[in-house]
């Protein structure tokens, strides 16, 4: 339905982020936007209530609110979202962003560790491959030291599909001088995944 598409575009949301906000899958949101599925009364209310917040809050604010709702200690003081998001949908929504608030990105390993038994790793891997996010997701899962069978299998599959091109961890606008510094000072794990970031496992576990 065009109303859904207009709402998403007006608030500068990707399909993944909008789907997470509304509590539906990205493919289902795509069907809604094309008019292939009817917009239910419940979804209308979500757009009006939760979605309507996007007009007065930044998308980073929405992500902080969702992390607060899930119990992330770093955003405990932040206003909570009206509905609890799916952890895997929220994680992929952040990873799909070219640029995201550094504190939101730093919360992602906690999200993996806190909900590792509930994440749909298979769906996350498929989505990562479709959006060329396998380096970001693979690095994130390893920096969070995911140890569940599904998580370990996901890491192996992502490693086989690892991209040669250099990526950032949601900081595509990184200045050239910072890129050079990151390239020279990143961890071996970040180098393996060809991701420019200073995030390391020790930082993740110290902050958890």
Backbone torsions as a table, in degrees:
resi	resn	phi	psi	omega
1	UNK	NA	136.6	-175.2
2	UNK	-60.4	-30.9	-179.7
3	UNK	-61.1	-39.2	179.5
4	UNK	-66.0	-44.8	179.7
5	UNK	-63.1	-43.4	179.6
6	UNK	-62.8	-42.3	179.0
7	UNK	-60.7	-44.6	-178.9
8	UNK	-64.5	-47.1	-178.8
9	UNK	-64.8	-39.9	-178.2
10	UNK	-61.2	-33.5	-177.0
11	UNK	-97.9	6.5	174.9
12	UNK	64.5	36.4	-177.7
13	UNK	-102.0	141.0	169.3
14	UNK	-73.8	166.4	177.3
15	UNK	-61.3	-38.7	-179.6
16	UNK	-63.9	-45.7	-179.5
17	UNK	-66.0	-42.2	179.9
18	UNK	-64.9	-40.5	179.0
19	UNK	-63.1	-41.4	178.1
20	UNK	-63.0	-41.2	-179.7
21	UNK	-64.0	-36.9	-176.9
22	UNK	-91.5	-8.9	178.6
23	UNK	77.5	30.3	177.0
24	UNK	-126.6	169.1	177.3
25	UNK	-79.3	158.9	178.7
26	UNK	-63.5	-41.7	176.9
27	UNK	-61.0	-37.8	179.8
28	UNK	-67.3	-39.3	177.2
29	UNK	-61.5	-40.3	178.1
30	UNK	-59.6	-41.6	177.6
31	UNK	-64.0	-39.7	177.9
32	UNK	-61.6	-43.7	-177.2
33	UNK	-66.5	-29.8	179.4
34	UNK	-88.0	-3.5	-179.3
35	UNK	79.4	14.1	-179.1
36	UNK	-84.4	-10.4	175.0
37	UNK	-133.9	144.4	-179.5
38	UNK	-75.5	148.1	176.9
39	UNK	-85.2	111.9	-176.4
40	UNK	-74.4	164.6	178.4
41	UNK	-62.7	-36.6	179.9
42	UNK	-63.6	-42.1	179.1
43	UNK	-69.2	-35.9	175.8
44	UNK	-58.6	-41.9	-179.7
45	UNK	-67.1	-37.3	178.6
46	UNK	-64.7	-42.1	178.1
47	UNK	-63.3	-40.3	-178.5
48	UNK	-69.8	-41.0	-175.5
49	UNK	-92.0	-70.9	179.5
50	UNK	-66.8	-50.2	-177.0
51	UNK	-64.1	-32.4	-179.3
52	UNK	-64.9	-21.1	178.1
53	UNK	-65.3	-24.4	-176.6
54	UNK	-63.0	-22.9	179.7
55	UNK	-71.7	-22.5	-177.5
56	UNK	-115.7	-8.7	179.3
57	UNK	-124.7	148.1	178.4
58	UNK	-73.1	162.9	178.3
59	UNK	-64.5	-31.4	175.0
60	UNK	-65.1	-37.6	175.8
61	UNK	-60.1	-41.8	179.5
62	UNK	-63.7	-40.6	178.8
63	UNK	-65.8	-40.3	177.4
64	UNK	-62.6	-42.0	179.6
65	UNK	-62.7	-40.4	179.6
66	UNK	-67.5	-39.8	177.5
67	UNK	-66.1	-37.5	176.0
68	UNK	-61.8	-42.2	179.1
69	UNK	-62.3	-34.2	179.7
70	UNK	-80.2	-5.9	174.7
71	UNK	100.3	14.0	179.9
72	UNK	-64.1	121.4	-175.6
73	UNK	-60.4	-33.1	-177.6
74	UNK	-65.6	-21.0	178.8
75	UNK	-118.6	25.7	-177.9
76	UNK	-60.4	-30.5	-178.5
77	UNK	-81.9	-8.8	-173.6
78	UNK	-83.0	148.3	177.1
79	UNK	-58.9	132.1	-176.8
80	UNK	-81.0	154.7	175.2
81	UNK	-72.5	157.9	-179.0
82	UNK	-69.8	-29.6	-179.3
83	UNK	-127.3	149.1	179.1
84	UNK	-80.6	123.6	-179.0
85	UNK	-79.4	162.5	171.1
86	UNK	-73.5	126.0	-177.1
87	UNK	-56.0	-42.5	-178.1
88	UNK	-68.6	-36.6	178.1
89	UNK	-66.7	-40.0	178.4
90	UNK	-64.8	-44.1	180.0
91	UNK	-59.5	-47.0	-178.9
92	UNK	-69.5	-30.4	177.2
93	UNK	-63.3	-40.4	178.7
94	UNK	-70.3	-46.3	-178.0
95	UNK	-61.0	-27.4	-178.6
96	UNK	-77.9	-9.4	-176.6
97	UNK	-83.4	135.2	175.9
98	UNK	-61.0	-41.0	179.3
99	UNK	-135.4	135.2	177.1
100	UNK	-142.0	157.1	178.3
101	UNK	-56.8	132.8	-175.6
102	UNK	-58.7	-36.0	-179.3
103	UNK	-70.0	-30.4	175.4
104	UNK	-68.1	-44.6	179.8
105	UNK	-63.0	-40.2	179.8
106	UNK	-65.1	-19.3	179.4
107	UNK	-81.7	-16.0	-173.9
108	UNK	-63.3	-41.6	176.6
109	UNK	-60.4	-37.3	175.5
110	UNK	-60.8	-41.2	-179.8
111	UNK	-59.5	-42.6	178.1
112	UNK	-64.0	-47.3	-176.8
113	UNK	-66.0	-39.1	-175.8
114	UNK	-72.8	-30.2	-173.8
115	UNK	-123.1	24.3	-173.9
116	UNK	-60.2	-25.4	179.7
117	UNK	-85.3	-5.3	-177.7
118	UNK	-116.9	-5.9	-177.0
119	UNK	-76.9	139.9	175.9
120	UNK	-89.9	85.0	-174.2
121	UNK	-63.3	-36.0	179.5
122	UNK	-61.5	-45.8	179.3
123	UNK	-66.2	-37.0	179.4
124	UNK	-65.2	-41.5	178.8
125	UNK	-64.2	-43.9	179.5
126	UNK	-61.2	-43.4	179.7
127	UNK	-66.5	-39.3	178.8
128	UNK	-61.0	-42.4	179.4
129	UNK	-65.3	-38.4	179.8
130	UNK	-66.0	-30.8	-175.5
131	UNK	-108.5	10.4	-179.1
132	UNK	57.6	42.2	-179.3
133	UNK	-109.1	12.8	-173.5
134	UNK	-63.7	-32.9	178.6
135	UNK	-68.4	-43.5	179.4
136	UNK	-62.8	-48.0	-177.0
137	UNK	-68.6	-42.1	179.4
138	UNK	-61.0	-45.5	177.8
139	UNK	-60.9	-45.5	-177.4
140	UNK	-61.4	-44.7	-179.7
141	UNK	-63.7	-37.3	-179.6
142	UNK	-76.4	-36.2	179.3
143	UNK	-68.8	-25.7	175.7
144	UNK	-84.4	-1.5	179.6
145	UNK	54.6	44.8	179.3
146	UNK	-61.2	133.7	-173.9
147	UNK	-128.7	12.0	177.7
148	UNK	-81.1	155.2	178.9
149	UNK	-54.9	-43.9	-179.9
150	UNK	-65.2	-39.1	179.0
151	UNK	-67.2	-42.3	179.1
152	UNK	-65.8	-38.6	177.2
153	UNK	-65.2	-39.2	178.7
154	UNK	-62.5	-42.5	179.5
155	UNK	-61.4	-43.4	179.9
156	UNK	-63.2	-41.3	-179.6
157	UNK	-68.5	-39.8	178.6
158	UNK	-66.9	-35.6	179.5
159	UNK	-65.0	-38.8	177.8
160	UNK	-65.5	-28.1	-178.3
161	UNK	-101.6	14.9	-176.0
162	UNK	-58.4	137.3	-178.3
163	UNK	-88.9	146.9	179.1
164	UNK	-80.0	-25.1	-176.8
165	UNK	-71.5	147.3	179.7
166	UNK	-73.2	142.8	-179.2
167	UNK	-135.0	169.0	172.2
168	UNK	-115.7	172.4	174.6
169	UNK	-99.7	74.5	177.8
170	UNK	65.4	40.2	174.5
171	UNK	-143.8	62.8	-176.6
172	UNK	-70.9	-19.7	178.4
173	UNK	-87.1	14.4	-179.3
174	UNK	-55.1	128.8	179.6
175	UNK	-62.2	154.4	-176.0
176	UNK	-58.9	-41.5	-179.2
177	UNK	-64.7	-38.0	177.9
178	UNK	-67.8	-37.8	177.5
179	UNK	-59.5	-43.9	-179.8
180	UNK	-62.6	-42.2	179.5
181	UNK	-64.9	-44.8	179.7
182	UNK	-60.8	-41.6	-178.4
183	UNK	-62.2	-36.1	-177.4
184	UNK	-84.0	-21.5	-171.6
185	UNK	-120.1	3.4	-180.0
186	UNK	-71.2	162.7	-179.8
187	UNK	-72.2	160.7	174.7
188	UNK	-57.3	-34.8	178.9
189	UNK	-65.0	-44.0	177.3
190	UNK	-64.3	-36.6	177.0
191	UNK	-64.9	-40.2	179.0
192	UNK	-59.6	-41.3	-178.9
193	UNK	-88.6	2.0	178.1
194	UNK	57.1	42.1	-179.7
195	UNK	-114.3	132.8	177.2
196	UNK	-89.4	103.7	179.9
197	UNK	-160.5	154.0	175.2
198	UNK	-98.7	-1.4	-178.3
199	UNK	-65.2	132.1	178.9
200	UNK	-133.1	159.8	-178.5
201	UNK	-58.1	-38.7	-178.5
202	UNK	-62.9	-37.3	177.5
203	UNK	-65.5	-40.0	-178.0
204	UNK	-62.8	-47.7	-174.8
205	UNK	-77.1	-27.0	174.7
206	UNK	-68.1	-32.4	-176.3
207	UNK	-88.5	-15.9	-174.6
208	UNK	-70.2	NA	NA
